[in-house]
Amino acid sequence: MAVVQYDHMVEVERKYELTRVKPQVLRYRLRQLKAKRLGTVRQVDTYYSPPHRTFLGRPLYLRLRETVKGRVKHAQFEYHVAYAHFAAREHEVPVADARVLKYILKSLGFVRELQVKKRRETWKSGGVQVELDQVTGLGSFIELEVMGRGQRAALRLITPLARKLGLMESQRSPGYFKLLLQRQRPAAWRKYYDKKLKIKNQNVMPTADHPQGEKMIINNTSH
């Protein structure tokens, strides 16, 4: 079994909730920008905490991602360390049998925190990967992602593309994990995230021109 690690690779992303623009409008704009459509998949992300401590409230994410494209299914086990709201170091390994891994995790006492289900349509525009997501229980989102560059270099690609697509700072969104946790487990959300976000939001305001300010705030709003 080959281990795919990104020890020196950084994923930098921005996520926007599509409250003011419809997905079909973004598809039109992407075609106008000569973006390439790569296809559509269905994904189920199951998040876990280890038995000795919870990952809630920490910049750590352990998940099993199951992906279906047509008749092809594959899975991978992922450990992400987020050190800014828009950047994470990723370690990933392919999984031959997701059911067996779930059984092993349950037997070892790992806690299943929640599950994120989505339909994902992927495009490529220049060096930016664009994901149009329809998330069960949340709605429509777009994610702009760059892998393998430093934060500043990645944002130099992401920010102008966001503007060309008509995305606004007011549409910026935390990750699906935290949005679903807030809806499905409000007590856990209040305990592990709500107070931290309120304190940080009093100290700095995020803007497209000040990524350092964003980093201070949304340490707890990625994924």
ABEGO torsion letter per residue (X at the ends): XBBBBBAABBBBBBBBBBAABBAAAAAAAAAAAGBBBAEBBBBBBBBBBBAABBABGBABBBBBBBBBBEABBBBBBBBBBBABAABBBBBBBBBABAAAAAAAAAAAGBBBABBBBBBBBBBBBEABBBBBBBBBGAEBBBBBBBBGBBAAAAAAAAAAAAAAAGBBAAABBBBAAAAAAAAABAAAAAAAAAAAAAAAAAABBBBAABAAAAAAAAAAABX
